[in-house]
């Protein structure tokens, strides 16, 4: 089973870096799994345009080299896990 090779620190609505709030992407060959531990987070994909609300127990999947941004929806705590193969959370779809 795929395991993350790196994880970010846990961020809250005040410590979430500006770089994650603006458009950014993972590197080629790197999947991201956004995990919300408490609260809610908007995950917006730039191309094609779509968005989802990430909540505890329903992670957001980021495909390799896919532009996106995140926005806290009130108080929250979140973390991103990085994989070098499709993650078990559905990133291979």
MARMI-664661 format. One record per atom (N, C-alpha, C, O): residue number from 0; x, y, z; atom name. Coordinates in pm, whole numbers, padded with zeros to 5 digits. Layout:
N
(rec NUM (X Y Z) "CA"),
...
END
This chain:
93
(rec 0 (00084 -00118 00000) "N"),
(rec 0 (00000 00000 00000) "CA"),
(rec 0 (00089 00124 00000) "C"),
(rec 0 (00193 00128 00066) "O"),
(rec 1 (00047 00226 -00075) "N"),
(rec 1 (00124 00350 -00082) "CA"),
(rec 1 (00125 00420 00053) "C"),
(rec 1 (00026 00423 00126) "O"),
(rec 2 (00240 00476 00085) "N"),
(rec 2 (00256 00553 00210) "CA"),
(rec 2 (00315 00689 00174) "C"),
(rec 2 (00395 00699 00081) "O"),
(rec 3 (00274 00794 00248) "N"),
(rec 3 (00330 00926 00217) "CA"),
(rec 3 (00480 00929 00244) "C"),
(rec 3 (00528 00870 00340) "O"),
(rec 4 (00553 00998 00158) "N"),
(rec 4 (00697 01014 00181) "CA"),
(rec 4 (00726 01142 00257) "C"),
(rec 4 (00837 01161 00308) "O"),
(rec 5 (00626 01231 00266) "N"),
(rec 5 (00642 01355 00341) "CA"),
(rec 5 (00506 01410 00376) "C"),
(rec 5 (00408 01388 00304) "O"),
(rec 6 (00499 01481 00488) "N"),
(rec 6 (00376 01548 00530) "CA"),
(rec 6 (00410 01688 00577) "C"),
(rec 6 (00518 01712 00630) "O"),
(rec 7 (00316 01781 00555) "N"),
(rec 7 (00336 01917 00606) "CA"),
(rec 7 (00309 01917 00756) "C"),
(rec 7 (00254 01821 00810) "O"),
(rec 8 (00349 02025 00824) "N"),
(rec 8 (00301 02042 00961) "CA"),
(rec 8 (00148 02057 00959) "C"),
(rec 8 (00089 02075 00852) "O"),
(rec 9 (00087 02050 01074) "N"),
(rec 9 (-00057 02079 01085) "CA"),
(rec 9 (-00072 02230 01086) "C"),
(rec 9 (-00011 02300 01168) "O"),
(rec 10 (-00155 02281 00995) "N"),
(rec 10 (-00182 02424 00986) "CA"),
(rec 10 (-00324 02452 01034) "C"),
(rec 10 (-00412 02367 01023) "O"),
(rec 11 (-00345 02572 01089) "N"),
(rec 11 (-00481 02617 01118) "CA"),
(rec 11 (-00511 02737 01030) "C"),
(rec 11 (-00430 02773 00945) "O"),
(rec 12 (-00626 02800 01051) "N"),
(rec 12 (-00666 02910 00963) "CA"),
(rec 12 (-00573 03031 00972) "C"),
(rec 12 (-00573 03114 00882) "O"),
(rec 13 (-00495 03042 01078) "N"),
(rec 13 (-00403 03156 01090) "CA"),
(rec 13 (-00261 03119 01047) "C"),
(rec 13 (-00185 03207 01006) "O"),
(rec 14 (-00223 02993 01056) "N"),
(rec 14 (-00086 02953 01022) "CA"),
(rec 14 (-00074 02897 00879) "C"),
(rec 14 (00037 02868 00834) "O"),
(rec 15 (-00187 02880 00809) "N"),
(rec 15 (-00183 02831 00672) "CA"),
(rec 15 (-00102 02927 00586) "C"),
(rec 15 (-00139 03044 00575) "O"),
(rec 16 (00008 02881 00525) "N"),
(rec 16 (00095 02972 00450) "CA"),
(rec 16 (00025 03036 00331) "C"),
(rec 16 (-00062 02976 00268) "O"),
(rec 17 (00065 03159 00301) "N"),
(rec 17 (00009 03232 00187) "CA"),
(rec 17 (00033 03155 00057) "C"),
(rec 17 (-00050 03161 -00034) "O"),
(rec 18 (00145 03084 00047) "N"),
(rec 18 (00175 03008 -00074) "CA"),
(rec 18 (00070 02901 -00103) "C"),
(rec 18 (00045 02870 -00219) "O"),
(rec 19 (00007 02845 00001) "N"),
(rec 19 (-00097 02745 -00019) "CA"),
(rec 19 (-00231 02808 -00051) "C"),
(rec 19 (-00317 02746 -00114) "O"),
(rec 20 (-00250 02933 -00008) "N"),
(rec 20 (-00376 03005 -00033) "CA"),
(rec 20 (-00384 03056 -00177) "C"),
(rec 20 (-00494 03081 -00227) "O"),
(rec 21 (-00271 03070 -00242) "N"),
(rec 21 (-00267 03113 -00381) "CA"),
(rec 21 (-00247 02994 -00472) "C"),
(rec 21 (-00222 02883 -00425) "O"),
(rec 22 (-00257 03016 -00601) "N"),
(rec 22 (-00241 02907 -00698) "CA"),
(rec 22 (-00102 02846 -00687) "C"),
(rec 22 (-00001 02917 -00687) "O"),
(rec 23 (-00098 02714 -00678) "N"),
(rec 23 (00028 02640 -00674) "CA"),
(rec 23 (00001 02499 -00724) "C"),
(rec 23 (-00114 02465 -00753) "O"),
(rec 24 (00104 02417 -00734) "N"),
(rec 24 (00086 02280 -00783) "CA"),
(rec 24 (00193 02190 -00721) "C"),
(rec 24 (00297 02237 -00675) "O"),
(rec 25 (00165 02060 -00722) "N"),
(rec 25 (00266 01963 -00683) "CA"),
(rec 25 (00358 01942 -00802) "C"),
(rec 25 (00326 01981 -00914) "O"),
(rec 26 (00471 01880 -00778) "N"),
(rec 26 (00564 01849 -00886) "CA"),
(rec 26 (00511 01733 -00969) "C"),
(rec 26 (00421 01662 -00926) "O"),
(rec 27 (00567 01716 -01086) "N"),
(rec 27 (00532 01601 -01170) "CA"),
(rec 27 (00559 01472 -01091) "C"),
(rec 27 (00665 01460 -01029) "O"),
(rec 28 (00467 01379 -01094) "N"),
(rec 28 (00484 01251 -01025) "CA"),
(rec 28 (00453 01255 -00876) "C"),
(rec 28 (00477 01156 -00806) "O"),
(rec 29 (00398 01367 -00827) "N"),
(rec 29 (00367 01379 -00683) "CA"),
(rec 29 (00217 01404 -00664) "C"),
(rec 29 (00162 01501 -00717) "O"),
(rec 30 (00153 01316 -00589) "N"),
(rec 30 (00013 01332 -00551) "CA"),
(rec 30 (00007 01397 -00413) "C"),
(rec 30 (00095 01373 -00329) "O"),
(rec 31 (-00094 01478 -00389) "N"),
(rec 31 (-00117 01536 -00257) "CA"),
(rec 31 (-00251 01490 -00204) "C"),
(rec 31 (-00348 01477 -00279) "O"),
(rec 32 (-00257 01467 -00074) "N"),
(rec 32 (-00384 01434 -00009) "CA"),
(rec 32 (-00403 01536 00103) "C"),
(rec 32 (-00328 01538 00201) "O"),
(rec 33 (-00505 01621 00087) "N"),
(rec 33 (-00537 01724 00185) "CA"),
(rec 33 (-00628 01661 00288) "C"),
(rec 33 (-00738 01614 00257) "O"),
(rec 34 (-00582 01661 00413) "N"),
(rec 34 (-00661 01602 00522) "CA"),
(rec 34 (-00700 01713 00620) "C"),
(rec 34 (-00614 01780 00677) "O"),
(rec 35 (-00830 01731 00637) "N"),
(rec 35 (-00880 01827 00736) "CA"),
(rec 35 (-00905 01750 00865) "C"),
(rec 35 (-00979 01652 00867) "O"),
(rec 36 (-00842 01796 00971) "N"),
(rec 36 (-00856 01731 01102) "CA"),
(rec 36 (-00973 01788 01180) "C"),
(rec 36 (-01040 01716 01255) "O"),
(rec 37 (-00999 01917 01161) "N"),
(rec 37 (-01114 01986 01224) "CA"),
(rec 37 (-01158 02096 01131) "C"),
(rec 37 (-01075 02162 01068) "O"),
(rec 38 (-01289 02118 01122) "N"),
(rec 38 (-01341 02229 01042) "CA"),
(rec 38 (-01360 02193 00896) "C"),
(rec 38 (-01382 02077 00860) "O"),
(rec 39 (-01351 02298 00811) "N"),
(rec 39 (-01375 02281 00667) "CA"),
(rec 39 (-01276 02365 00588) "C"),
(rec 39 (-01230 02469 00635) "O"),
(rec 40 (-01246 02319 00467) "N"),
(rec 40 (-01149 02385 00381) "CA"),
(rec 40 (-01199 02377 00237) "C"),
(rec 40 (-01242 02270 00193) "O"),
(rec 41 (-01193 02487 00165) "N"),
(rec 41 (-01228 02485 00022) "CA"),
(rec 41 (-01103 02451 -00057) "C"),
(rec 41 (-01000 02516 -00042) "O"),
(rec 42 (-01113 02350 -00142) "N"),
(rec 42 (-01004 02310 -00232) "CA"),
(rec 42 (-01052 02342 -00372) "C"),
(rec 42 (-01147 02280 -00422) "O"),
(rec 43 (-00987 02439 -00437) "N"),
(rec 43 (-01026 02481 -00572) "CA"),
(rec 43 (-00922 02437 -00672) "C"),
(rec 43 (-00802 02463 -00655) "O"),
(rec 44 (-00968 02369 -00776) "N"),
(rec 44 (-00882 02328 -00886) "CA"),
(rec 44 (-00894 02433 -00996) "C"),
(rec 44 (-01004 02478 -01028) "O"),
(rec 45 (-00781 02473 -01053) "N"),
(rec 45 (-00779 02581 -01151) "CA"),
(rec 45 (-00818 02532 -01291) "C"),
(rec 45 (-00901 02595 -01357) "O"),
(rec 46 (-00759 02421 -01336) "N"),
(rec 46 (-00786 02368 -01470) "CA"),
(rec 46 (-00810 02218 -01464) "C"),
(rec 46 (-00720 02144 -01424) "O"),
(rec 47 (-00927 02169 -01501) "N"),
(rec 47 (-01047 02248 -01529) "CA"),
(rec 47 (-01104 02303 -01399) "C"),
(rec 47 (-01085 02243 -01293) "O"),
(rec 48 (-01172 02417 -01406) "N"),
(rec 48 (-01223 02480 -01284) "CA"),
(rec 48 (-01326 02392 -01212) "C"),
(rec 48 (-01425 02348 -01270) "O"),
(rec 49 (-01300 02368 -01085) "N"),
(rec 49 (-01395 02297 -00998) "CA"),
(rec 49 (-01349 02319 -00855) "C"),
(rec 49 (-01238 02365 -00830) "O"),
(rec 50 (-01435 02286 -00763) "N"),
(rec 50 (-01396 02297 -00622) "CA"),
(rec 50 (-01473 02196 -00540) "C"),
(rec 50 (-01576 02143 -00582) "O"),
(rec 51 (-01418 02170 -00422) "N"),
(rec 51 (-01480 02079 -00328) "CA"),
(rec 51 (-01454 02132 -00187) "C"),
(rec 51 (-01359 02207 -00165) "O"),
(rec 52 (-01537 02094 -00094) "N"),
(rec 52 (-01515 02128 00046) "CA"),
(rec 52 (-01461 02003 00114) "C"),
(rec 52 (-01525 01897 00113) "O"),
(rec 53 (-01343 02017 00173) "N"),
(rec 53 (-01276 01905 00240) "CA"),
(rec 53 (-01312 01912 00388) "C"),
(rec 53 (-01300 02016 00452) "O"),
(rec 54 (-01355 01799 00442) "N"),
(rec 54 (-01394 01788 00582) "CA"),
(rec 54 (-01326 01664 00642) "C"),
(rec 54 (-01276 01580 00568) "O"),
(rec 55 (-01325 01652 00774) "N"),
(rec 55 (-01264 01533 00834) "CA"),
(rec 55 (-01326 01404 00777) "C"),
(rec 55 (-01448 01393 00765) "O"),
(rec 56 (-01241 01310 00742) "N"),
(rec 56 (-01288 01182 00689) "CA"),
(rec 56 (-01312 01182 00539) "C"),
(rec 56 (-01339 01077 00482) "O"),
(rec 57 (-01304 01299 00474) "N"),
(rec 57 (-01321 01310 00329) "CA"),
(rec 57 (-01207 01391 00271) "C"),
(rec 57 (-01223 01510 00247) "O"),
(rec 58 (-01091 01329 00250) "N"),
(rec 58 (-00973 01402 00203) "CA"),
(rec 58 (-00991 01456 00061) "C"),
(rec 58 (-01072 01406 -00017) "O"),
(rec 59 (-00914 01559 00031) "N"),
(rec 59 (-00909 01615 -00104) "CA"),
(rec 59 (-00786 01562 -00174) "C"),
(rec 59 (-00677 01562 -00117) "O"),
(rec 60 (-00802 01517 -00298) "N"),
(rec 60 (-00692 01459 -00375) "CA"),
(rec 60 (-00639 01562 -00474) "C"),
(rec 60 (-00716 01628 -00544) "O"),
(rec 61 (-00509 01574 -00479) "N"),
(rec 61 (-00443 01663 -00575) "CA"),
(rec 61 (-00356 01577 -00665) "C"),
(rec 61 (-00264 01509 -00620) "O"),
(rec 62 (-00386 01582 -00794) "N"),
(rec 62 (-00310 01505 -00891) "CA"),
(rec 62 (-00178 01574 -00922) "C"),
(rec 62 (-00165 01694 -00902) "O"),
(rec 63 (-00079 01499 -00969) "N"),
(rec 63 (00051 01559 -01001) "CA"),
(rec 63 (00039 01677 -01097) "C"),
(rec 63 (-00033 01671 -01197) "O"),
(rec 64 (00111 01785 -01066) "N"),
(rec 64 (00123 01902 -01152) "CA"),
(rec 64 (-00013 01967 -01183) "C"),
(rec 64 (-00029 02028 -01288) "O"),
(rec 65 (-00109 01953 -01092) "N"),
(rec 65 (-00245 02005 -01112) "CA"),
(rec 65 (-00259 02135 -01032) "C"),
(rec 65 (-00255 02130 -00910) "O"),
(rec 66 (-00277 02252 -01098) "N"),
(rec 66 (-00286 02379 -01025) "CA"),
(rec 66 (-00410 02384 -00937) "C"),
(rec 66 (-00519 02344 -00977) "O"),
(rec 67 (-00391 02435 -00815) "N"),
(rec 67 (-00500 02440 -00717) "CA"),
(rec 67 (-00468 02545 -00611) "C"),
(rec 67 (-00358 02602 -00610) "O"),
(rec 68 (-00564 02570 -00523) "N"),
(rec 68 (-00543 02655 -00406) "CA"),
(rec 68 (-00640 02611 -00298) "C"),
(rec 68 (-00737 02540 -00325) "O"),
(rec 69 (-00613 02653 -00175) "N"),
(rec 69 (-00701 02619 -00063) "CA"),
(rec 69 (-00741 02745 00012) "C"),
(rec 69 (-00668 02845 00012) "O"),
(rec 70 (-00858 02739 00075) "N"),
(rec 70 (-00910 02851 00153) "CA"),
(rec 70 (-00982 02797 00276) "C"),
(rec 70 (-01075 02717 00263) "O"),
(rec 71 (-00940 02839 00396) "N"),
(rec 71 (-01011 02796 00516) "CA"),
(rec 71 (-01155 02849 00515) "C"),
(rec 71 (-01179 02962 00473) "O"),
(rec 72 (-01248 02768 00562) "N"),
(rec 72 (-01387 02810 00577) "CA"),
(rec 72 (-01415 02817 00728) "C"),
(rec 72 (-01488 02734 00783) "O"),
(rec 73 (-01357 02918 00792) "N"),
(rec 73 (-01368 02930 00937) "CA"),
(rec 73 (-01254 02859 01006) "C"),
(rec 73 (-01155 02823 00942) "O"),
(rec 74 (-01266 02838 01136) "N"),
(rec 74 (-01161 02769 01212) "CA"),
(rec 74 (-01142 02627 01158) "C"),
(rec 74 (-01239 02556 01133) "O"),
(rec 75 (-01016 02589 01140) "N"),
(rec 75 (-00987 02455 01088) "CA"),
(rec 75 (-00844 02417 01122) "C"),
(rec 75 (-00762 02501 01159) "O"),
(rec 76 (-00816 02286 01107) "N"),
(rec 76 (-00681 02232 01117) "CA"),
(rec 76 (-00665 02134 01002) "C"),
(rec 76 (-00752 02050 00980) "O"),
(rec 77 (-00553 02144 00929) "N"),
(rec 77 (-00532 02059 00812) "CA"),
(rec 77 (-00387 02025 00795) "C"),
(rec 77 (-00298 02087 00853) "O"),
(rec 78 (-00364 01921 00713) "N"),
(rec 78 (-00230 01873 00682) "CA"),
(rec 78 (-00233 01815 00541) "C"),
(rec 78 (-00336 01766 00496) "O"),
(rec 79 (-00119 01819 00473) "N"),
(rec 79 (-00110 01759 00339) "CA"),
(rec 79 (-00006 01647 00344) "C"),
(rec 79 (00106 01666 00392) "O"),
(rec 80 (-00044 01530 00293) "N"),
(rec 80 (00048 01418 00276) "CA"),
(rec 80 (00086 01410 00129) "C"),
(rec 80 (00002 01432 00042) "O"),
(rec 81 (00214 01379 00101) "N"),
(rec 81 (00264 01371 -00036) "CA"),
(rec 81 (00306 01227 -00067) "C"),
(rec 81 (00370 01160 00014) "O"),
(rec 82 (00267 01182 -00186) "N"),
(rec 82 (00292 01045 -00231) "CA"),
(rec 82 (00365 01048 -00365) "C"),
(rec 82 (00344 01140 -00445) "O"),
(rec 83 (00450 00949 -00390) "N"),
(rec 83 (00515 00937 -00521) "CA"),
(rec 83 (00450 00829 -00606) "C"),
(rec 83 (00506 00788 -00708) "O"),
(rec 84 (00333 00783 -00567) "N"),
(rec 84 (00248 00692 -00642) "CA"),
(rec 84 (00104 00722 -00601) "C"),
(rec 84 (00083 00787 -00498) "O"),
(rec 85 (00004 00678 -00677) "N"),
(rec 85 (-00133 00709 -00640) "CA"),
(rec 85 (-00164 00668 -00496) "C"),
(rec 85 (-00137 00555 -00456) "O"),
(rec 86 (-00220 00760 -00417) "N"),
(rec 86 (-00248 00731 -00276) "CA"),
(rec 86 (-00369 00638 -00262) "C"),
(rec 86 (-00450 00625 -00354) "O"),
(rec 87 (-00380 00573 -00147) "N"),
(rec 87 (-00492 00480 -00125) "CA"),
(rec 87 (-00627 00552 -00115) "C"),
(rec 87 (-00730 00486 -00115) "O"),
(rec 88 (-00629 00685 -00105) "N"),
(rec 88 (-00752 00763 -00088) "CA"),
(rec 88 (-00824 00789 -00220) "C"),
(rec 88 (-00923 00863 -00220) "O"),
(rec 89 (-00780 00731 -00330) "N"),
(rec 89 (-00850 00751 -00456) "CA"),
(rec 89 (-00778 00838 -00556) "C"),
(rec 89 (-00836 00877 -00657) "O"),
(rec 90 (-00652 00871 -00531) "N"),
(rec 90 (-00580 00957 -00621) "CA"),
(rec 90 (-00550 00897 -00755) "C"),
(rec 90 (-00506 00967 -00846) "O"),
(rec 91 (-00574 00767 -00771) "N"),
(rec 91 (-00547 00705 -00899) "CA"),
(rec 91 (-00661 00716 -00998) "C"),
(rec 91 (-00647 00674 -01113) "O"),
(rec 92 (-00773 00771 -00956) "N"),
(rec 92 (-00890 00783 -01046) "CA"),
(rec 92 (-00866 00885 -01153) "C"),
(rec 92 (-00953 00908 -01237) "O"),
END
